[in-house]
């Protein structure tokens, strides 16, 4: 099993003609502005129907079980309600008797409001995510209008209707996500599949945020410093291998923006990156491939990736396999690139991703946390594909993804072996640190 999430998904797909719908992950909405006590909020929220606690996330503020992404961070309902009530208050109204050094965990979190609020902000919660009463009323009004439009819609599904634009400018993606645009997208989704809507408003926001994170990866990696200048041409084989470090660092910058990934055990993250990142790089390159120029280029300031050694290094059979698999990923990206952006997250979380490797991969310290995060993103991907592209198309896309990823795992082992055989001991010493790490030389 290469996708270690809900095994029933694969079982249902194998049956082909009887694929049951996946259970939704419900992300709680930001709700209304209430002045109830923290304890009352938790009691009432715990009794609300249709908002089960799946235990798959951990609150970044107090460490208790979280139900979703609230005001910019993964939090529990109690900290969500606390932030909603206090975020816009004057900081002078709060005081700490312990010089601002209180430990905020589940039990003592109510002892110091000042330190709890400070931890909320330090964990990424943002005031600008709070809606005013007027904004909430307008949002409810728009959603009601969308609902009415959906009920009256008799339009039929076709592939062209569901294709996402791949020409969105970087400038638009690097700004904050416009809720009006999200609302329009959500309306289109509702209109296209009125019989069964799996994707919630919060799910759609998360998917758009993932796309934003992916675009931000180039800027964020540059801030931290790159081990290779992407504007410099790689001329020798060693330089070509070292130039891969740029894409590796950018992909790491993407993953560091995913809150659930950041909450994993530190050693587990190192293991997943070290053993999974090399194989995912090839899939990731498909997102940056320019079909018109036949070049791999991630940023306008980069020089194209040097592929002159590829036909020299690998035999004809491997080259044909790579060409075929790569074309399959390009086809999915042309159809909907968000699918590949999500699959990158799912695959980095796959323990034992390599199906043929003999490397002694360490055991994860907290494998259940990794499983839960991967399960969340696998279900999110499924809900997105079914809502966006329809039930039958989602089955086809999911099945194709599994086949392509398995094929890529196999051929990548051959590619990696060819590279290992070509690198001399002197070359290995000259590899940049991240390449030594993901090629398991250190």
C-alpha positions in Angstrom: 0.0 0.0 0.0 1.6 3.2 -1.1 -1.0 5.6 0.2 -1.3 4.8 3.9 -4.6 6.5 4.6 -8.1 5.1 4.6 -7.7 1.6 3.1 -11.4 1.5 2.3 -10.8 4.0 -0.5 -8.5 1.6 -2.3 -10.8 -1.4 -1.6 -13.8 0.5 -3.0 -11.9 1.6 -6.1 -10.8 -2.0 -6.8 -14.5 -3.0 -6.8 -15.0 -0.3 -9.5 -18.7 -0.4 -9.6 -19.5 0.2 -6.0 -17.5 3.0 -4.5 -19.1 4.4 -1.4 -18.7 8.1 -0.6 -16.0 9.0 1.9 -17.0 10.3 5.3 -16.5 14.1 5.5 -14.0 15.7 7.8 -15.9 18.5 9.3 -13.9 21.7 10.0 -15.8 24.0 12.4 -16.7 27.4 11.1 -15.6 30.5 13.0 -19.1 31.0 14.4 -20.5 34.2 16.0 -19.0 36.5 18.5 -20.1 35.3 21.9 -19.3 36.5 25.4 -19.8 33.1 27.1 -17.2 31.7 29.4 -14.5 29.4 28.0 -15.9 26.5 30.0 -19.4 27.0 28.7 -18.1 27.2 25.1 -16.4 23.8 25.5 -19.5 22.2 27.0 -21.8 23.4 24.3 -19.5 22.7 21.5 -18.9 19.2 22.7 -22.6 18.5 22.4 -23.1 19.9 18.9 -24.0 17.3 16.4 -22.1 16.6 13.1 -18.9 18.0 14.5 -17.1 15.0 15.9 -13.6 15.2 17.4 -11.5 12.9 15.2 -8.4 13.3 17.4 -6.2 13.7 14.3 -5.0 17.2 15.1 -3.4 18.8 18.1 -4.1 22.4 19.3 -1.0 24.5 18.8 -2.0 26.6 21.9 -2.9 24.2 24.7 -2.0 20.8 23.2 -5.5 19.2 23.4 -7.3 17.6 20.5 -8.2 20.0 17.8 -11.1 19.9 15.3 -9.8 22.2 12.6 -8.1 25.3 11.2 -9.2 28.4 13.0 -8.1 32.0 12.5 -4.9 30.8 10.9 -3.8 27.9 13.1 -4.9 24.4 14.2 -6.7 24.9 17.5 -9.3 23.2 19.8 -12.8 24.7 20.2 -11.9 26.2 23.5 -8.9 28.2 22.3 -10.9 29.1 19.2 -13.6 30.6 21.3 -11.1 32.3 23.7 -9.3 33.9 20.8 -12.6 35.1 19.2 -13.6 36.8 22.4 -10.3 38.4 23.3 -8.2 39.0 20.2 -9.4 42.5 19.6 -9.3 43.6 23.3 -6.7 46.1 24.6 -3.6 44.1 25.7 -3.4 46.4 28.7 -6.5 44.7 30.1 -4.5 41.5 30.6 -1.8 41.0 33.1 0.5 38.1 34.0 1.8 37.4 37.6 4.6 35.3 36.3 6.4 37.8 34.1 4.8 36.4 30.9 6.4 33.0 31.4 3.3 30.8 32.1 3.1 27.3 30.6 0.0 27.0 28.6 -1.3 23.4 28.5 -4.8 21.9 28.7 -5.2 22.0 32.5 -3.8 25.4 33.4 -4.7 27.3 30.2 -7.4 29.4 32.0 -5.0 30.5 34.8 -3.4 33.2 32.7 -5.3 35.0 30.0 -2.3 37.2 29.0 0.0 34.3 28.3 -2.7 32.3 26.6 -3.5 35.1 24.3 0.2 35.7 23.6 0.6 32.1 22.7 -2.4 32.3 20.4 -0.7 35.1 18.4 2.7 33.4 18.5 1.2 30.2 17.1 -0.1 32.0 14.0 -3.7 33.0 15.0 -4.6 36.3 13.3 -7.1 39.0 14.1 -7.8 39.7 10.5 -9.5 36.3 10.3 -12.2 37.4 12.7 -15.4 38.4 10.9 -17.5 41.4 12.1 -21.2 41.0 12.6 -21.8 42.7 9.3 -19.4 40.4 7.4 -21.0 37.3 9.0 -24.5 38.5 7.9 -23.3 39.2 4.4 -21.6 35.8 4.2 -24.8 34.0 5.4 -26.8 36.0 2.8 -24.4 35.0 0.0 -24.4 31.3 1.0 -28.2 31.3 1.1 -28.2 32.9 -2.4 -25.8 30.2 -3.6 -28.0 27.5 -2.1 -31.0 28.8 -3.9 -29.1 29.0 -7.2 -27.9 25.4 -6.7 -31.4 24.1 -6.2 -32.6 25.8 -9.4 -29.6 24.6 -11.4 -30.2 21.9 -14.0 -26.8 22.2 -15.7 -25.0 19.0 -16.7 -21.4 18.1 -15.9 -18.8 18.1 -18.6 -15.0 17.9 -18.4 -14.4 21.4 -19.7 -16.6 22.9 -17.0 -14.4 21.4 -14.3 -10.9 22.3 -15.6 -9.0 24.7 -13.4 -7.1 27.6 -14.8 -3.3 26.9 -14.7 -2.5 30.4 -15.7 -3.1 32.2 -12.4 -0.5 34.8 -12.0 2.0 34.6 -9.1 1.1 38.1 -8.0 -2.5 37.0 -7.4 -1.4 33.9 -5.5 1.1 35.7 -3.3 -1.6 38.1 -2.0 -4.1 37.1 0.7 -6.9 34.8 -0.5 -9.9 36.8 -1.6 -13.0 35.4 0.0 -15.2 36.7 -2.9 -13.1 34.6 -5.3 -13.5 31.6 -3.0 -17.2 32.2 -2.8 -17.4 32.2 -6.6 -15.4 29.0 -6.8 -17.6 27.4 -4.1 -20.8 28.5 -6.0 -19.5 26.9 -9.2 -18.8 23.7 -7.3 -22.2 23.6 -5.8 -23.8 24.2 -9.2 -21.8 21.5 -10.9 -22.7 18.7 -8.4 -26.0 19.6 -6.7 -26.7 15.9 -5.8 -23.7 15.4 -3.4 -21.5 18.1 -2.0 -18.5 16.8 -0.1 -16.3 19.9 -0.1 -17.1 22.4 2.7 -16.3 26.1 2.6 -13.5 25.4 5.1 -12.1 22.6 2.8 -12.1 25.0 -0.1 -10.2 27.6 1.9 -7.7 24.9 2.9 -7.1 23.8 -0.7 -6.6 27.4 -1.9 -4.2 28.0 1.0 -2.2 24.9 0.0 -1.8 26.4 -3.5 -0.7 29.6 -2.0 1.8 27.8 0.2 3.2 26.1 -2.9 3.6 29.4 -4.7 5.3 30.9 -1.6 7.9 28.1 -1.5 10.3 29.9 -3.9 10.3 33.1 -2.0 10.6 31.5 1.4 13.4 29.2 0.3 15.3 32.2 -1.0 15.0 34.0 2.3 16.7 31.1 4.1 19.5 30.9 1.6 19.9 28.3 -1.2 22.9 25.9 -1.5 23.1 26.5 -5.2 22.5 29.6 -7.4 19.5 28.7 -9.6 20.5 31.3 -12.1 23.8 29.6 -12.8 24.1 27.0 -15.5 25.1 23.5 -14.3 27.7 22.1 -16.7 29.2 19.1 -15.0 27.4 16.0 -13.8 28.2 16.9 -10.2 26.9 20.4 -10.7 23.7 19.0 -12.1 23.2 16.8 -9.0 23.9 19.8 -6.7 21.5 22.0 -8.6 18.7 19.6 -7.6 19.2 21.0 -4.1 17.3 24.1 -5.1 14.1 22.2 -5.8 14.6 20.2 -2.7 14.9 23.3 -0.5 11.9 24.8 -2.1 9.9 21.7 -1.6 10.9 21.7 2.1 9.8 25.3 2.3 6.4 24.3 1.0 6.1 21.5 3.6 7.2 23.8 6.4 4.1 25.9 5.8 1.8 23.0 6.3 0.7 23.3 10.0 0.0 19.6 10.5 3.4 18.6 9.1 5.1 21.0 11.5 3.4 19.4 14.5 4.9 16.0 13.8 7.7 14.5 15.8 11.0 16.1 14.8 12.8 12.9 14.2 9.8 11.5 12.2 9.9 14.6 9.9 13.6 14.0 9.2 13.0 10.4 8.4 10.1 11.2 6.1 12.0 13.9 4.3 15.2 11.9 4.0 13.6 8.8 2.5 10.6 10.3 0.6 11.8 13.6 -0.8 14.0 12.3 -3.6 11.2 10.3 -5.2 8.7 13.2 -4.8 11.1 15.6 -6.5 10.4 13.9 -9.9 6.6 14.3 -9.4 7.1 17.9 -8.2 9.1 18.7 -11.4 5.9 18.0 -13.4 4.3 21.1 -11.8 7.1 23.3 -13.2 7.4 21.8 -16.6 6.9 24.2 -19.6 5.3 22.1 -22.4 5.8 24.9 -25.0 9.6 25.2 -24.4 10.1 21.6 -23.2 12.0 22.8 -20.2 12.0 22.4 -16.4 12.0 25.8 -14.8 10.5 26.7 -11.4 11.0 30.5 -11.4 11.5 33.1 -14.1 14.9 34.0 -12.6 16.1 30.3 -12.9 17.9 28.8 -15.7 16.2 25.6 -17.0 17.2 22.4 -15.4 20.1 20.7 -17.2 18.9 17.4 -18.6 21.8 16.7 -21.0 23.2 13.9 -18.8 19.9 12.0 -18.6 20.1 10.1 -21.9 23.8 9.4 -21.2 23.2 8.1 -17.7 20.1 6.0 -18.2 19.3 3.3 -20.8 16.6 3.4 -23.4 14.1 1.4 -21.4 14.3 3.7 -18.3 14.1 6.8 -20.5 10.9 5.6 -22.2 9.3 4.7 -18.8 10.2 8.1 -17.4 8.8 9.8 -20.4 5.5 7.9 -20.2 5.0 8.4 -16.5 6.0 12.0 -16.6 3.5 12.6 -19.4 0.8 11.0 -17.3 1.5 13.5 -14.4 1.6 16.4 -16.9 -1.9 15.3 -18.2 -3.3 15.4 -14.7 -1.7 18.8 -14.0 -3.1 20.2 -17.2 -6.5 19.0 -16.1 -6.1 20.1 -12.4 -2.8 21.0 -10.8 -4.2 21.2 -7.3 -4.5 17.4 -7.4 -0.7 17.0 -7.7 -0.1 19.8 -5.0 -2.1 17.7 -2.6 -0.6 14.3 -3.6 2.9 15.8 -2.8 1.8 16.2 0.8 0.2 12.8 0.9 3.3 11.1 -0.5 5.8 12.8 1.8 3.8 11.4 4.7 4.0 7.8 3.4 6.1 5.6 5.6 8.0 3.0 3.5 7.3 4.9 0.3 9.9 3.0 -1.6 8.6 -0.4 -2.6 11.9 -1.9 -3.7 14.5 -0.1 -1.5 16.7 -2.2 0.8 17.7 0.8 2.9 17.3 0.4 6.7 14.6 3.1 7.1 14.1 4.0 10.8 10.8 3.3 12.6 8.7 6.3 13.2 8.3 7.5 16.9 4.7 8.5 16.4 3.4 6.7 13.4 -0.3 7.3 14.3 0.1 11.1 14.1 1.7 10.7 10.7 -1.1 8.4 9.6 -3.8 10.8 10.9 -2.4 13.7 9.0 -2.0 11.7 5.8 -5.5 10.4 6.2 -6.8 13.9 6.5 -5.2 15.1 3.3 -6.1 11.9 1.4 -9.8 12.4 2.3 -9.5 16.1 1.4 -8.1 15.1 -2.0 -10.9 12.7 -2.6 -13.6 15.2 -1.6 -12.0 17.8 -3.8 -11.9 15.5 -6.8 -15.4 14.2 -6.4 -16.9 17.7 -5.8 -14.9 19.3 -8.6 -14.9 16.6 -11.2 -17.8 14.3 -10.4 -18.1 10.9 -8.9 -17.0 8.8 -11.9 -14.2 11.1 -12.9 -12.9 11.1 -9.3 -12.6 7.3 -9.3 -10.7 7.4 -12.6 -8.3 10.1 -11.4 -7.7 8.4 -8.1 -7.0 5.1 -9.8 -4.6 6.7 -12.3 -2.7 8.5 -9.5 -2.1 5.2 -7.7 -0.9 3.5 -10.9 1.4 6.4 -11.9 2.9 6.7 -8.4 3.6 3.0 -8.2 5.2 3.1 -11.6 7.3 6.1 -10.6 8.5 4.4 -7.4 9.9 1.5 -9.4 11.6 3.5 -12.1 13.0 6.0 -9.6 15.0 3.2 -8.0 16.7 2.5 -11.3 17.4 6.2 -11.8 18.9 6.5 -8.3 21.1 3.5 -8.7 22.5 4.9 -12.0 23.3 8.2 -10.2 25.0 6.4 -7.3 27.1 4.3 -9.7 28.2 7.4 -11.6 29.2 9.5 -8.6 32.8 9.0 -7.6 34.0 9.3 -4.0 35.4 12.7 -4.8 32.0 13.8 -6.2 30.3 12.6 -3.1 32.5 14.7 -0.9 31.6 17.7 -3.1 27.8 17.3 -2.7 26.0 20.0 -0.9 24.7 18.9 2.5 21.0 18.5 1.6 21.9 16.3 -1.3 24.2 14.1 0.9 21.3 13.8 3.3 18.5 12.8 0.9 20.9 10.5 -1.1 21.7 9.0 2.3 25.4 9.6 2.2 25.2 11.2 5.7 
